[in-house]
Amino acid sequence: MKELFQQIWQLLQGENRNKADSPEVRDVLKRMARVTQVREPDYKQMWKEVRRATIGKRERHIKFFQGVAAVLLPVLILSSAVYFYHSKYTSQPKVAKVEKEIEDASAVRLTLADGKVIRVHKDSVVNLVVHEDVAIRHKSNSALSYEVKGPVSAQLEYNTLEMPVGGSYQLTLSDGSVVYLNSCSKLKYPVAFVGNERRVFLEGEGYFEVKSDKNHPFRVVVGNVEVEAVGTRFNINAYPEKKGVETTLVKGKVNVEDGNQKVGLLPGQQACCSEQKISVKEVNYRDFIGWKNGKFVFRKMSLENIMIQMERWYGLSVFFRNREAQAYTFTGMIDRNLSPEETFRTIEKTVDVRFRLNGKTVIVE
């Protein structure tokens, strides 16, 4: 038995290959060859072999057991190595693929004028030159900027920036105006502004800090609604649940136009456009720009509308088991960096409701 084991061990080490003609060695090698064809050892079959080898006369028990052990020991060693090798190297591509999909889902999508798509992550480094006159730069901290290097082309070319679920972003346009985009929002804008006006197109929600330029009004187009500014700060919310467009003025002055109607806003006023009608009311503008500073701000907001924001920020599906809870209201400020569980626990402290989270689905009871 000892000699057989030594011969096998030497063969595994690449030594004494002439001993491979031994019947005993050939038998073990055949067994080992069969094992390498599977991804993990068949321990049940091995045990059957041990049982079969050890049934017989009592005085031969030890002898047969030692013989079987000599055969199975290298098989067990090699098959275990094969199993761990396959486990390690075949699982990595799957893990990498999942991680890549998650990474892409959380990335900001930048579409250039030629249709090329760039996925921008927080730690991405972007340094592009467009037509040798405008540079696009991204270093970190979720901020993208356009820098004019020289005379720009007379032809308008547009880029589009799209936010993922749970993402917000800061964009500096070529004129120096700054735009903050909320989750699941989209902005289409010129690489460089040309002509007598500065015009961009918004879907979702954005906060604008417009660079003053009286000769070139800044216009934000949201469907049929246009918001015109010269140098000012304002928020536009055009998410689908609003069923219209809300423009909230923080500083300066803007004109809001919807169809044949046009109104001017002063700081602290909000214009609501729906079905070509504009209504104006006084508001606390801080309630409507908290998202830009990483906060959920709710003031007597219905749970139904709150959960729409949770869907958009956390990527959740919401189911109201208790339909009456949709009308419940909540007032408070919550950090958007908290986990869904922490956010729901905060709401539960003041509202008679319970949230049950199951994966990406939350049940309201």
N, C-alpha and C positions, 0 to 999 in steps of 0.2 A: 504494500500500500504506500509506504513512504517513498519507494523508488518511483512508483507511478506518479505520485504527486509532484516529485521533483522534476520528472520528465515534462509534465504539463507546464509547470511553472517556468522551466527553462525555455520551452517553446513559446510561451507568452512573452518572454523577454527577448526572443529572437535567437536563442541558442540551441545547439544540438538538434538541428532540423532533421538529421538522419534518423532520429528516434521516432519520427512520425509514422514509420512503417509498422510500429508495434500495434497489434490488434486492439489492445486496451486503449492506447492513445488515440487511434483512429475513431474508436467508439465515442470517446469523450469529445473529440473535435467535431464529430457529426452532431452531437447534442448541442454543443456551443454554437454551431452554425445555424441550427434551427432557432435557437433563442434569439440571435441577433436579428431575426426577421420579424420579431414582434416588438411592440413598444414597451411592454412591461412583462415581467416574468409571470408564468402560469404556475403559481404556487400550489394550486389544488392538484395539478397533474404531477408535480414533483413529489407531493406527499403520497400520492398513489404509488409512485415508484418506490418510495421508501417503504411503504406498507408491504408491497409485493415482495421486495427484496428481503424483508425481515421475517416473513412467514416461513416457517420451516422448523427444523429440529432445534431444540433449545440450545444444544451445545454449539450450533453454528450461528446463533443470533449475533454475537459480538463481531464475528468475522464478516458476516454479510453487511452488518450496519456500517462497519469501518470501510468496506469496499464501496458501498453506496455513497457514504460521506465523501470519499476521495473523488468520486465522479461528480457529485453535486456541488461541492465547494467552489470550484472554478466557474461552474455554470451560474451559480448564484451571484458571484462577484461580477462576472461579465454582464449578466442580464440586468443587474442593478445599475451598472454603469451606463448601459444602453438606455435604460428607462430614464435616468436622470438627465442624460444628454438630450434625449428627445424632448423631455419636459421643459428643459431650459431653452433650447434653441427653436423649438416649434411654437412655443407660446409667445415669444417676444414679438413676432410680426403682428399677431392679433392684438396684443396690448398696445403696440405702437400705432396700429390703425385706429383703435378706439381713442387713444390720446390725441391723435391727429384730428379726428372728427370733432372731439370736444374743443380742441384748440381753434379749429376753423369756425365752429359755431359761436365762439366768444370773440372773434375778430371783427374789426371794423372793415367794411368792404368799400374800397376806393375804385371807382370805374373811371378810367381816363378817356380822353376824347376819341382815341382810336379803338375803344372797346376793351382794351386790356384791363384786367381786374387784378388789383393788389390787395391782399389781405393784411391788414395792419394790426399788429398786437402791441400791447403796452410796452414791451421791450424791443419792438422792431426798430431798425434803423433804416429810414428812407431818405434818399438823397437823389432826386431826379431833376433833370433840367429839361424844360419843355420849350422847344423852339429856340433855345439858346437865349431866351429873354426872361423866363420865369423859372424859379427853382422851387421844388416841393421838398420840404424837409420835415422829418419826424425823428425826434430823439428819444423822448420818453414822456411819461406822465399824461398819456392820452391827449396829445396836442399835435396838430398838423398845421403847418404854415406855408403860405405861398409868398415868395419874395421876388419882386420885380428887379431884374438885373440891368435892363436897358429898354430901348424902344420896343413896345409890344406890337404884335401883329394886329392889323386892322380887322381881322376876321375873328368873330366870337367863337370860342371853343369851350365846351362845358365839361366839367368833371362832376361826378355824383358820389356823395358820401352817405353810406347806409349804416345805421346802428343795429347791433344785434340785441337779442333779449338780455336785459340786465346790464346794458352798456350805456355810457354817456361819454361825450367827447367834446373837445374844444378845437375849433377851426379858426385860423386867422387867414382872412381873405387877402387878395393882392393889394387892396386899398388900405389895409390896416384894420378894417372892421373885424370884430371877433364874434363868432357864433358858437353857442353851446347847444349841442343836440342831445335830446333825451332818448331813452330806450325805444327801439323799434321806429326811429324817425329817419327821414331821408332829406337831404338837401342837394339840389342841383344848382350849380353856380359857374360863372365864367372863370377860366384859368386866369385871365386878366380882363378887367372891365374896359369896354370900348364904347365910345359914343357919349351921349349926353346924360345917360342914367346908369345906375347900378342895379341890376335886376337879378334876383335869385328866386328859386322855387322850393317851397317847403311842404313836406308831408309829416304829420306827427306833431312834435313840439320842439320849439327852439327859443333860445333867449339871445337877443341881439344887442351888441354894443357897437353902434354905428359910428364910424369915423366921420367927423364933420366935413362936409363939402357942399356948399350951397349951390354950386354950379352943376352938381351931379347928384340928384336925389337918389336915395336908396329905396328900392321897392322890393317887398316880399310878396310873392304871389302864392296864394293858397286856394286852389280851385278857382272860383269866380271872385274871390276876395283879394283886394290889394291893400297893403299897408305901406304908406309912404312916409319916409323919415329923412331928415337932413343930418342931424347929429343927436343921437338920443339912445335910450335904453328901454327895451320893452320885451315882453314875452308873448309868444303866439302859441296857443294850444288848439290843434285841429285833429286830435285823436277821434276815431269814429264814434265813440260813445258820446261825444259832445254834440253830435248832430248839427254842427255848425263850426264857427271859428271864433275863439276868444282871444282878444288882444288886450293885454294889460300893460299900461304905461308906468314905467318906473321913474324916468327922468326925461326932460325935454318935451317934445311935442310930436305927435304923429297924426296923419290923416288916414282914416279907414274908409274904403270904398267897396260897396257891394251893389252891383247893378247900377241903378240910377241914383242910389243914395250915397252920401258922403258926409262923414262927421269928423270933427277934430277932437282929440283927447288931450287932457291935462294929466299930470302925474297923480296916481291914485285912482284913475278912472279905468273902467274896463268896457270894451265894446263887444257885444255878442251879435254875430252875423248869422242869420238863418233864413233861408228862403227869400233872399234879397231884402231882408228887413234888418235894421240895425237898432239895437237897444243899448243904452249907456247907463252904467251905474257906478257908484262909489264903492271901492273895495280897499282892503289892506293888501297891497301888492306883495307883501312878504309871504302871504299864504300861497301865492301862485308861482314863486320862484325858488322855493325851498329846495326843490330837486337839484337845482344847479349847485347848491352847496352840500349835496349829499344827504338831504333830509326828506322824509315823507312829512308833509304838513296837512293835517286834516282838521277842518273846522265844521263841526256838525255835518260831516259827510256820511252818506248812507253806506252801509256795509256792502251793498251791491257795487257801488262805485269804487270803494276801497279795494275790493277783491279784483276788480278789473286792473287796477294798478299792480296788485300782487302778481297777477298772471303775466303782465308785461315785464315786470322787473325780475321775478324769480323763475319765469318759464313754467308756471303751474297751470293745471286745469282745475277749475273750481266747481264744486257741486254743492248746492244748498239743499240739504235734507230738511232743514227747517226753513220753509219759504218765508215765514214771517220775519226771519232774521235779516232778510234783504233790506228791510226798511229801518233797521236799527241804525242809530247814528253814533259816531265816535269823534271826539275832539282830542287832538294831541299831536306831538311831534316825535317821530321815530327815525333813528339813524338807518340809512339805506344799506349800510355795510353789515347790519345784523343778519343772522340766518333767518330763514322763514319761521322756524320754531320760536326764536326769540321775539320776532315781530308779533306773532300770533299770541304769545303769552302776554305781551304788553297790552294788546287789545282786550284780552280776556279779563284783565284786572278791573276794567270799568264797564264792560258790556256783558250782558247775560247771554253768552254764547260760547261754544266750544269748537275748537278746530282739531280735526284729526287728519294728520298728514300721512299719506301712504305713497311713497315714491314721489312722483311728480303730480299727484292728485291730492287736493285738500278738500275734505268734507266738512261743511259747516253745519253744526248741530245746535 
